[in-house]
Amino acid sequence: MIDNAVFLIAAYGAMAAGLSATVAKVSPSIGPKLRHLFSGAAPLAAVLAARLDGADSVTLQGMDLFAAGGLVVFGVITSSVVGKFVPTQQAGEKRLTSR
């Protein structure tokens, strides 16, 4: 997919970790399972957009799809690890105090 696999894996992990931490802090209504799935799969759109690279269409081969699945699994695992360190903000913590 992209020439430098180490850079791709590191960038994907960073995107998944950042999304997981942001969703945990900003949206307390999303549960942990959905948060990890979203944070693990959403960066794939950026990777596939980089694969297009201005072309009208691109054919993905079997190894591209296999690598994309591996990246999604890696993203979900990264999000799960981040979830252990970044607690989810509770819905009551966002309320304004009443006088």
Chimera marker file (.cmm) of the C-alpha trace (Angstrom):
<marker_set name="trace">
<marker id="1" x="0.000" y="0.000" z="0.000" r="1" g="1" b="0" radius="0.5"/>
<marker id="2" x="2.491" y="2.615" z="1.129" r="1" g="1" b="0" radius="0.5"/>
<marker id="3" x="6.218" y="2.097" z="0.662" r="1" g="1" b="0" radius="0.5"/>
<marker id="4" x="7.339" y="2.553" z="4.269" r="1" g="1" b="0" radius="0.5"/>
<marker id="5" x="5.423" y="0.036" z="6.387" r="1" g="1" b="0" radius="0.5"/>
<marker id="6" x="6.915" y="1.136" z="9.716" r="1" g="1" b="0" radius="0.5"/>
<marker id="7" x="5.809" y="4.726" z="9.116" r="1" g="1" b="0" radius="0.5"/>
<marker id="8" x="2.343" y="3.549" z="8.098" r="1" g="1" b="0" radius="0.5"/>
<marker id="9" x="1.904" y="1.407" z="11.222" r="1" g="1" b="0" radius="0.5"/>
<marker id="10" x="3.193" y="4.170" z="13.518" r="1" g="1" b="0" radius="0.5"/>
<marker id="11" x="0.976" y="6.813" z="11.922" r="1" g="1" b="0" radius="0.5"/>
<marker id="12" x="-2.059" y="4.528" z="12.070" r="1" g="1" b="0" radius="0.5"/>
<marker id="13" x="-1.424" y="3.794" z="15.743" r="1" g="1" b="0" radius="0.5"/>
<marker id="14" x="-1.071" y="7.496" z="16.510" r="1" g="1" b="0" radius="0.5"/>
<marker id="15" x="-4.310" y="8.304" z="14.703" r="1" g="1" b="0" radius="0.5"/>
<marker id="16" x="-6.180" y="5.528" z="16.529" r="1" g="1" b="0" radius="0.5"/>
<marker id="17" x="-4.790" y="6.610" z="19.916" r="1" g="1" b="0" radius="0.5"/>
<marker id="18" x="-5.663" y="10.243" z="19.301" r="1" g="1" b="0" radius="0.5"/>
<marker id="19" x="-9.195" y="9.439" z="18.199" r="1" g="1" b="0" radius="0.5"/>
<marker id="20" x="-9.738" y="7.156" z="21.170" r="1" g="1" b="0" radius="0.5"/>
<marker id="21" x="-8.573" y="9.774" z="23.681" r="1" g="1" b="0" radius="0.5"/>
<marker id="22" x="-10.645" y="12.490" z="22.013" r="1" g="1" b="0" radius="0.5"/>
<marker id="23" x="-13.824" y="10.437" z="21.880" r="1" g="1" b="0" radius="0.5"/>
<marker id="24" x="-13.341" y="9.353" z="25.506" r="1" g="1" b="0" radius="0.5"/>
<marker id="25" x="-13.147" y="12.971" z="26.654" r="1" g="1" b="0" radius="0.5"/>
<marker id="26" x="-15.640" y="14.632" z="24.318" r="1" g="1" b="0" radius="0.5"/>
<marker id="27" x="-18.455" y="12.105" z="23.930" r="1" g="1" b="0" radius="0.5"/>
<marker id="28" x="-19.270" y="10.156" z="27.094" r="1" g="1" b="0" radius="0.5"/>
<marker id="29" x="-22.409" y="8.647" z="25.547" r="1" g="1" b="0" radius="0.5"/>
<marker id="30" x="-20.385" y="6.380" z="23.253" r="1" g="1" b="0" radius="0.5"/>
<marker id="31" x="-19.570" y="3.132" z="25.006" r="1" g="1" b="0" radius="0.5"/>
<marker id="32" x="-16.087" y="1.630" z="25.067" r="1" g="1" b="0" radius="0.5"/>
<marker id="33" x="-16.757" y="-1.092" z="22.476" r="1" g="1" b="0" radius="0.5"/>
<marker id="34" x="-18.117" y="1.338" z="19.896" r="1" g="1" b="0" radius="0.5"/>
<marker id="35" x="-15.343" y="3.827" z="20.710" r="1" g="1" b="0" radius="0.5"/>
<marker id="36" x="-12.633" y="1.222" z="20.140" r="1" g="1" b="0" radius="0.5"/>
<marker id="37" x="-14.243" y="0.042" z="16.904" r="1" g="1" b="0" radius="0.5"/>
<marker id="38" x="-14.600" y="3.599" z="15.599" r="1" g="1" b="0" radius="0.5"/>
<marker id="39" x="-11.101" y="4.639" z="16.658" r="1" g="1" b="0" radius="0.5"/>
<marker id="40" x="-9.596" y="1.515" z="15.137" r="1" g="1" b="0" radius="0.5"/>
<marker id="41" x="-11.397" y="1.684" z="11.807" r="1" g="1" b="0" radius="0.5"/>
<marker id="42" x="-11.710" y="5.433" z="11.091" r="1" g="1" b="0" radius="0.5"/>
<marker id="43" x="-8.016" y="6.041" z="10.245" r="1" g="1" b="0" radius="0.5"/>
<marker id="44" x="-8.373" y="3.511" z="7.427" r="1" g="1" b="0" radius="0.5"/>
<marker id="45" x="-10.177" y="6.196" z="5.422" r="1" g="1" b="0" radius="0.5"/>
<marker id="46" x="-7.052" y="8.376" z="5.549" r="1" g="1" b="0" radius="0.5"/>
<marker id="47" x="-4.851" y="5.461" z="4.511" r="1" g="1" b="0" radius="0.5"/>
<marker id="48" x="-7.068" y="4.577" z="1.570" r="1" g="1" b="0" radius="0.5"/>
<marker id="49" x="-7.292" y="8.246" z="0.564" r="1" g="1" b="0" radius="0.5"/>
<marker id="50" x="-3.496" y="8.339" z="0.476" r="1" g="1" b="0" radius="0.5"/>
<marker id="51" x="-3.623" y="5.214" z="-1.685" r="1" g="1" b="0" radius="0.5"/>
<marker id="52" x="-5.783" y="7.044" z="-4.227" r="1" g="1" b="0" radius="0.5"/>
<marker id="53" x="-3.164" y="9.801" z="-4.516" r="1" g="1" b="0" radius="0.5"/>
<marker id="54" x="-5.126" y="11.855" z="-7.028" r="1" g="1" b="0" radius="0.5"/>
<marker id="55" x="-6.085" y="8.949" z="-9.277" r="1" g="1" b="0" radius="0.5"/>
<marker id="56" x="-9.627" y="8.487" z="-10.526" r="1" g="1" b="0" radius="0.5"/>
<marker id="57" x="-9.757" y="4.888" z="-9.337" r="1" g="1" b="0" radius="0.5"/>
<marker id="58" x="-7.479" y="2.346" z="-7.731" r="1" g="1" b="0" radius="0.5"/>
<marker id="59" x="-7.604" y="-1.438" z="-7.705" r="1" g="1" b="0" radius="0.5"/>
<marker id="60" x="-6.879" y="-2.936" z="-4.303" r="1" g="1" b="0" radius="0.5"/>
<marker id="61" x="-5.182" y="-6.297" z="-4.443" r="1" g="1" b="0" radius="0.5"/>
<marker id="62" x="-5.621" y="-9.087" z="-1.899" r="1" g="1" b="0" radius="0.5"/>
<marker id="63" x="-2.561" y="-8.104" z="0.106" r="1" g="1" b="0" radius="0.5"/>
<marker id="64" x="-3.820" y="-4.509" z="0.312" r="1" g="1" b="0" radius="0.5"/>
<marker id="65" x="-7.077" y="-5.726" z="1.820" r="1" g="1" b="0" radius="0.5"/>
<marker id="66" x="-5.228" y="-8.100" z="4.149" r="1" g="1" b="0" radius="0.5"/>
<marker id="67" x="-2.971" y="-5.246" z="5.305" r="1" g="1" b="0" radius="0.5"/>
<marker id="68" x="-5.996" y="-2.992" z="5.804" r="1" g="1" b="0" radius="0.5"/>
<marker id="69" x="-7.602" y="-5.635" z="8.021" r="1" g="1" b="0" radius="0.5"/>
<marker id="70" x="-4.398" y="-5.922" z="10.011" r="1" g="1" b="0" radius="0.5"/>
<marker id="71" x="-4.314" y="-2.164" z="10.467" r="1" g="1" b="0" radius="0.5"/>
<marker id="72" x="-7.894" y="-2.142" z="11.740" r="1" g="1" b="0" radius="0.5"/>
<marker id="73" x="-7.057" y="-4.869" z="14.272" r="1" g="1" b="0" radius="0.5"/>
<marker id="74" x="-3.949" y="-2.915" z="15.319" r="1" g="1" b="0" radius="0.5"/>
<marker id="75" x="-6.056" y="0.239" z="15.682" r="1" g="1" b="0" radius="0.5"/>
<marker id="76" x="-8.642" y="-1.492" z="17.871" r="1" g="1" b="0" radius="0.5"/>
<marker id="77" x="-5.899" y="-2.911" z="20.099" r="1" g="1" b="0" radius="0.5"/>
<marker id="78" x="-4.225" y="0.510" z="20.336" r="1" g="1" b="0" radius="0.5"/>
<marker id="79" x="-7.541" y="2.115" z="21.231" r="1" g="1" b="0" radius="0.5"/>
<marker id="80" x="-8.136" y="-0.508" z="23.914" r="1" g="1" b="0" radius="0.5"/>
<marker id="81" x="-4.727" y="0.181" z="25.456" r="1" g="1" b="0" radius="0.5"/>
<marker id="82" x="-5.363" y="3.937" z="25.401" r="1" g="1" b="0" radius="0.5"/>
<marker id="83" x="-8.746" y="3.292" z="27.019" r="1" g="1" b="0" radius="0.5"/>
<marker id="84" x="-6.989" y="1.820" z="30.049" r="1" g="1" b="0" radius="0.5"/>
<marker id="85" x="-5.080" y="5.079" z="30.625" r="1" g="1" b="0" radius="0.5"/>
<marker id="86" x="-7.634" y="7.684" z="29.525" r="1" g="1" b="0" radius="0.5"/>
<marker id="87" x="-10.871" y="7.315" z="31.474" r="1" g="1" b="0" radius="0.5"/>
<marker id="88" x="-14.184" y="8.118" z="29.850" r="1" g="1" b="0" radius="0.5"/>
<marker id="89" x="-15.687" y="11.394" z="31.010" r="1" g="1" b="0" radius="0.5"/>
<marker id="90" x="-19.004" y="10.839" z="32.738" r="1" g="1" b="0" radius="0.5"/>
<marker id="91" x="-22.124" y="12.591" z="31.460" r="1" g="1" b="0" radius="0.5"/>
<marker id="92" x="-22.676" y="14.348" z="34.805" r="1" g="1" b="0" radius="0.5"/>
<marker id="93" x="-19.258" y="16.005" z="34.687" r="1" g="1" b="0" radius="0.5"/>
<marker id="94" x="-20.307" y="18.129" z="31.710" r="1" g="1" b="0" radius="0.5"/>
<marker id="95" x="-23.307" y="19.695" z="33.434" r="1" g="1" b="0" radius="0.5"/>
<marker id="96" x="-23.232" y="23.271" z="34.588" r="1" g="1" b="0" radius="0.5"/>
<marker id="97" x="-23.611" y="23.784" z="38.306" r="1" g="1" b="0" radius="0.5"/>
<marker id="98" x="-26.943" y="25.182" z="39.413" r="1" g="1" b="0" radius="0.5"/>
<marker id="99" x="-27.217" y="27.983" z="41.922" r="1" g="1" b="0" radius="0.5"/>
<link id1="1" id2="2" r="1" g="1" b="0" radius="0.2"/>
<link id1="2" id2="3" r="1" g="1" b="0" radius="0.2"/>
<link id1="3" id2="4" r="1" g="1" b="0" radius="0.2"/>
<link id1="4" id2="5" r="1" g="1" b="0" radius="0.2"/>
<link id1="5" id2="6" r="1" g="1" b="0" radius="0.2"/>
<link id1="6" id2="7" r="1" g="1" b="0" radius="0.2"/>
<link id1="7" id2="8" r="1" g="1" b="0" radius="0.2"/>
<link id1="8" id2="9" r="1" g="1" b="0" radius="0.2"/>
<link id1="9" id2="10" r="1" g="1" b="0" radius="0.2"/>
<link id1="10" id2="11" r="1" g="1" b="0" radius="0.2"/>
<link id1="11" id2="12" r="1" g="1" b="0" radius="0.2"/>
<link id1="12" id2="13" r="1" g="1" b="0" radius="0.2"/>
<link id1="13" id2="14" r="1" g="1" b="0" radius="0.2"/>
<link id1="14" id2="15" r="1" g="1" b="0" radius="0.2"/>
<link id1="15" id2="16" r="1" g="1" b="0" radius="0.2"/>
<link id1="16" id2="17" r="1" g="1" b="0" radius="0.2"/>
<link id1="17" id2="18" r="1" g="1" b="0" radius="0.2"/>
<link id1="18" id2="19" r="1" g="1" b="0" radius="0.2"/>
<link id1="19" id2="20" r="1" g="1" b="0" radius="0.2"/>
<link id1="20" id2="21" r="1" g="1" b="0" radius="0.2"/>
<link id1="21" id2="22" r="1" g="1" b="0" radius="0.2"/>
<link id1="22" id2="23" r="1" g="1" b="0" radius="0.2"/>
<link id1="23" id2="24" r="1" g="1" b="0" radius="0.2"/>
<link id1="24" id2="25" r="1" g="1" b="0" radius="0.2"/>
<link id1="25" id2="26" r="1" g="1" b="0" radius="0.2"/>
<link id1="26" id2="27" r="1" g="1" b="0" radius="0.2"/>
<link id1="27" id2="28" r="1" g="1" b="0" radius="0.2"/>
<link id1="28" id2="29" r="1" g="1" b="0" radius="0.2"/>
<link id1="29" id2="30" r="1" g="1" b="0" radius="0.2"/>
<link id1="30" id2="31" r="1" g="1" b="0" radius="0.2"/>
<link id1="31" id2="32" r="1" g="1" b="0" radius="0.2"/>
<link id1="32" id2="33" r="1" g="1" b="0" radius="0.2"/>
<link id1="33" id2="34" r="1" g="1" b="0" radius="0.2"/>
<link id1="34" id2="35" r="1" g="1" b="0" radius="0.2"/>
<link id1="35" id2="36" r="1" g="1" b="0" radius="0.2"/>
<link id1="36" id2="37" r="1" g="1" b="0" radius="0.2"/>
<link id1="37" id2="38" r="1" g="1" b="0" radius="0.2"/>
<link id1="38" id2="39" r="1" g="1" b="0" radius="0.2"/>
<link id1="39" id2="40" r="1" g="1" b="0" radius="0.2"/>
<link id1="40" id2="41" r="1" g="1" b="0" radius="0.2"/>
<link id1="41" id2="42" r="1" g="1" b="0" radius="0.2"/>
<link id1="42" id2="43" r="1" g="1" b="0" radius="0.2"/>
<link id1="43" id2="44" r="1" g="1" b="0" radius="0.2"/>
<link id1="44" id2="45" r="1" g="1" b="0" radius="0.2"/>
<link id1="45" id2="46" r="1" g="1" b="0" radius="0.2"/>
<link id1="46" id2="47" r="1" g="1" b="0" radius="0.2"/>
<link id1="47" id2="48" r="1" g="1" b="0" radius="0.2"/>
<link id1="48" id2="49" r="1" g="1" b="0" radius="0.2"/>
<link id1="49" id2="50" r="1" g="1" b="0" radius="0.2"/>
<link id1="50" id2="51" r="1" g="1" b="0" radius="0.2"/>
<link id1="51" id2="52" r="1" g="1" b="0" radius="0.2"/>
<link id1="52" id2="53" r="1" g="1" b="0" radius="0.2"/>
<link id1="53" id2="54" r="1" g="1" b="0" radius="0.2"/>
<link id1="54" id2="55" r="1" g="1" b="0" radius="0.2"/>
<link id1="55" id2="56" r="1" g="1" b="0" radius="0.2"/>
<link id1="56" id2="57" r="1" g="1" b="0" radius="0.2"/>
<link id1="57" id2="58" r="1" g="1" b="0" radius="0.2"/>
<link id1="58" id2="59" r="1" g="1" b="0" radius="0.2"/>
<link id1="59" id2="60" r="1" g="1" b="0" radius="0.2"/>
<link id1="60" id2="61" r="1" g="1" b="0" radius="0.2"/>
<link id1="61" id2="62" r="1" g="1" b="0" radius="0.2"/>
<link id1="62" id2="63" r="1" g="1" b="0" radius="0.2"/>
<link id1="63" id2="64" r="1" g="1" b="0" radius="0.2"/>
<link id1="64" id2="65" r="1" g="1" b="0" radius="0.2"/>
<link id1="65" id2="66" r="1" g="1" b="0" radius="0.2"/>
<link id1="66" id2="67" r="1" g="1" b="0" radius="0.2"/>
<link id1="67" id2="68" r="1" g="1" b="0" radius="0.2"/>
<link id1="68" id2="69" r="1" g="1" b="0" radius="0.2"/>
<link id1="69" id2="70" r="1" g="1" b="0" radius="0.2"/>
<link id1="70" id2="71" r="1" g="1" b="0" radius="0.2"/>
<link id1="71" id2="72" r="1" g="1" b="0" radius="0.2"/>
<link id1="72" id2="73" r="1" g="1" b="0" radius="0.2"/>
<link id1="73" id2="74" r="1" g="1" b="0" radius="0.2"/>
<link id1="74" id2="75" r="1" g="1" b="0" radius="0.2"/>
<link id1="75" id2="76" r="1" g="1" b="0" radius="0.2"/>
<link id1="76" id2="77" r="1" g="1" b="0" radius="0.2"/>
<link id1="77" id2="78" r="1" g="1" b="0" radius="0.2"/>
<link id1="78" id2="79" r="1" g="1" b="0" radius="0.2"/>
<link id1="79" id2="80" r="1" g="1" b="0" radius="0.2"/>
<link id1="80" id2="81" r="1" g="1" b="0" radius="0.2"/>
<link id1="81" id2="82" r="1" g="1" b="0" radius="0.2"/>
<link id1="82" id2="83" r="1" g="1" b="0" radius="0.2"/>
<link id1="83" id2="84" r="1" g="1" b="0" radius="0.2"/>
<link id1="84" id2="85" r="1" g="1" b="0" radius="0.2"/>
<link id1="85" id2="86" r="1" g="1" b="0" radius="0.2"/>
<link id1="86" id2="87" r="1" g="1" b="0" radius="0.2"/>
<link id1="87" id2="88" r="1" g="1" b="0" radius="0.2"/>
<link id1="88" id2="89" r="1" g="1" b="0" radius="0.2"/>
<link id1="89" id2="90" r="1" g="1" b="0" radius="0.2"/>
<link id1="90" id2="91" r="1" g="1" b="0" radius="0.2"/>
<link id1="91" id2="92" r="1" g="1" b="0" radius="0.2"/>
<link id1="92" id2="93" r="1" g="1" b="0" radius="0.2"/>
<link id1="93" id2="94" r="1" g="1" b="0" radius="0.2"/>
<link id1="94" id2="95" r="1" g="1" b="0" radius="0.2"/>
<link id1="95" id2="96" r="1" g="1" b="0" radius="0.2"/>
<link id1="96" id2="97" r="1" g="1" b="0" radius="0.2"/>
<link id1="97" id2="98" r="1" g="1" b="0" radius="0.2"/>
<link id1="98" id2="99" r="1" g="1" b="0" radius="0.2"/>
</marker_set>
